[in-house]
Amino acid sequence: VTSAFARVFLGLISDHFFVEKRTTLKVWVCSSATLFFGLMVFANDQNFGLWFVLTLTVALGVTIASFAPIGLVIAVEAVPKRLSGTAIGYNMVGVHLGGFLGPIIFGTVMDTFHGSYKAGWLVTATLTGLAVLLLVFVFKEKKINSDKIEEIWNGDEEKEKLKTEYFGVGDLEVSYNDKNLG
């Protein structure tokens, strides 16, 4: 339930305060989630009560369970408009792959460490932290000028080099419709 409301809230924040800086918002959200996953290590500790676990659950709902729409927007804004469907597709493959593999990894870690939830939460926090580091140091958000896109895309064969450099696609990867209809 928290995630449903947080997705709308994060969308509003993203649209009003993080235009062309959405990766920064995603880093903040995922960094916070890394901290909350790490704190889940104390979920079974006798010194912390039910409210501690509920608070962390709400915090994870606001963060890691709600970041997916921001990721979709980043994916769509990182490519020319005509490739937005492909970008969404690749993004969703990653999201669903994580949703599939995450529980398997968590369970395997628990089994390896004799049923220890602490080990599972630590591995989850570590993997999330590594993903944040990839976002910060590897992924670079591109600012795309739509006039430049149309100029390059609708150009002649001299602009093939620009197309390859700017979009990472060459003539062989351009669809029939783009070449003959667009």
C-alpha positions as MATLAB code, in Angstrom:
seq = 'VTSAFARVFLGLISDHFFVEKRTTLKVWVCSSATLFFGLMVFANDQNFGLWFVLTLTVALGVTIASFAPIGLVIAVEAVPKRLSGTAIGYNMVGVHLGGFLGPIIFGTVMDTFHGSYKAGWLVTATLTGLAVLLLVFVFKEKKINSDKIEEIWNGDEEKEKLKTEYFGVGDLEVSYNDKNLG';
ca = [
       0.000    0.000    0.000;
       2.824    2.378    0.880;
       4.444    1.783   -2.487;
       1.278    2.712   -4.401;
       1.164    6.149   -2.787;
       4.924    6.613   -2.861;
       5.060    5.984   -6.627;
       2.746    8.919   -7.250;
       4.619   11.090   -4.757;
       8.034   10.199   -6.223;
       6.660   10.840   -9.715;
       5.570   14.338   -8.693;
       8.930   15.027   -7.050;
      10.730   13.701  -10.136;
       8.680   15.817  -12.545;
       8.998   19.041  -10.559;
      12.467   18.930   -9.021;
      14.555   16.364  -10.882;
      13.983   16.985  -14.576;
      17.185   15.897  -16.374;
      18.515   14.768  -12.957;
      16.329   11.729  -12.353;
      19.324    9.485  -11.787;
      20.137   11.618   -8.739;
      16.678   10.894   -7.320;
      17.058    7.194   -8.096;
      20.441    7.143   -6.333;
      18.916    8.797   -3.249;
      16.001    6.365   -3.200;
      18.170    3.278   -3.688;
      20.811    4.484   -1.220;
      18.091    4.886    1.383;
      16.831    1.399    0.575;
      20.362    0.043    1.052;
      20.376    1.520    4.543;
      16.920    0.103    5.322;
      17.895   -3.362    4.048;
      20.956   -3.185    6.281;
      18.805   -2.247    9.278;
      16.600   -5.284    8.635;
      19.463   -7.292   10.156;
      18.055   -6.174   13.520;
      14.480   -7.259   12.725;
      14.685  -10.377   14.936;
      16.644   -8.673   17.705;
      14.836   -8.699   21.060;
      15.773   -5.046   21.686;
      13.732   -3.887   18.692;
      10.010   -4.368   18.563;
       7.275   -4.763   16.005;
       7.190   -1.002   15.355;
      10.814   -1.093   14.224;
      10.043   -3.771   11.643;
       6.849   -2.013   10.502;
       8.730    1.259   10.135;
      11.410   -0.423    8.026;
       8.722   -2.121    5.931;
       7.060    1.228    5.234;
      10.463    2.783    4.479;
      11.259   -0.006    2.008;
       7.825    0.470    0.427;
       8.570    4.156   -0.084;
      12.037    3.478   -1.477;
      12.923    0.235   -3.217;
       9.355   -0.833   -3.985;
       8.609    2.554   -5.561;
      11.651    3.359   -7.681;
      10.581    1.418  -10.802;
       8.617    4.281  -12.421;
      11.640    6.570  -12.082;
      13.718    3.913  -13.826;
      11.189    3.769  -16.667;
      11.334    7.527  -17.135;
      15.140    7.456  -17.156;
      15.074    4.688  -19.774;
      12.621    6.569  -22.008;
      14.476    9.865  -21.710;
      17.813    8.208  -22.524;
      16.797    7.189  -26.043;
      15.202    8.809  -29.080;
      11.407    8.861  -28.974;
      11.078    6.096  -31.574;
      13.111    3.725  -29.364;
      11.166    4.352  -26.154;
       9.246    1.060  -26.407;
      12.493   -0.865  -26.679;
      13.931    1.039  -23.710;
      10.856    0.217  -21.614;
      11.134   -3.421  -22.671;
      14.766   -3.710  -21.611;
      14.010   -1.907  -18.354;
      11.142   -4.244  -17.530;
      13.252   -7.312  -18.324;
      15.745   -6.077  -15.732;
      13.033   -5.343  -13.154;
      11.395   -8.740  -13.587;
      14.716  -10.565  -13.676;
      15.564   -8.946  -10.342;
      12.133   -9.876   -8.989;
      12.740  -13.465  -10.073;
      16.359  -13.847   -8.963;
      16.171  -11.788   -5.749;
      14.128  -14.294   -3.728;
      16.222  -17.184   -5.045;
      19.448  -15.456   -3.987;
      17.950  -14.488   -0.617;
      16.787  -18.060    0.021;
      20.105  -19.557   -1.074;
      21.982  -17.229    1.277;
      19.616  -18.161    4.118;
      20.113  -21.869    3.431;
      23.883  -21.438    3.253;
      23.957  -19.624    6.597;
      21.616  -22.038    8.409;
      18.380  -20.068    8.101;
      19.874  -16.691    8.930;
      17.690  -13.815    7.806;
      20.528  -11.498    8.831;
      22.760  -12.939    6.106;
      19.960  -12.569    3.548;
      19.389   -8.921    4.460;
      23.117   -8.165    4.421;
      23.515   -9.660    0.941;
      20.443   -7.742   -0.246;
      21.844   -4.494    1.180;
      25.234   -5.211   -0.400;
      23.773   -5.933   -3.854;
      21.602   -2.822   -3.680;
      24.625   -0.780   -2.635;
      26.635   -2.158   -5.564;
      23.802   -1.205   -7.918;
      23.886    2.332   -6.514;
      27.628    2.500   -7.148;
      27.031    1.400  -10.753;
      24.435    4.156  -11.122;
      26.813    6.752   -9.743;
      30.035    5.777  -11.484;
      29.015    3.960  -14.679;
      25.633    5.215  -15.851;
      25.662    8.687  -17.354;
      22.359   10.357  -18.058;
      22.312   11.885  -21.529;
      20.572   15.099  -22.360;
      18.914   14.567  -25.708;
      18.156   17.455  -27.994;
      15.076   16.429  -30.004;
      15.983   18.733  -32.921;
      19.391   17.031  -33.148;
      17.689   13.622  -33.057;
      15.434   14.407  -36.002;
      18.297   15.990  -37.945;
      20.484   12.929  -37.480;
      17.756   10.346  -37.937;
      16.234   11.799  -41.058;
      19.573   12.626  -42.628;
      21.292   11.038  -45.587;
      24.066    8.464  -45.673;
      26.738   11.004  -44.658;
      25.102   11.136  -41.264;
      25.378    7.378  -40.685;
      28.509    7.963  -38.607;
      26.679   10.484  -36.415;
      23.805    8.050  -36.018;
      26.174    5.348  -34.838;
      28.023    7.663  -32.431;
      24.955    9.415  -30.999;
      22.575    6.471  -30.704;
      24.796    3.416  -30.842;
      22.922    2.134  -33.898;
      24.017    1.738  -37.455;
      22.136    1.217  -40.678;
      21.609   -2.489  -40.064;
      19.831   -1.823  -36.787;
      17.387    0.733  -38.180;
      14.030   -0.884  -38.825;
      12.345   -1.091  -42.230;
       9.672    1.394  -41.121;
      12.229    3.970  -39.980;
      14.082    3.766  -43.292;
      11.117    3.642  -45.661;
       8.241    5.316  -43.864;
       9.775    7.758  -41.414;
];
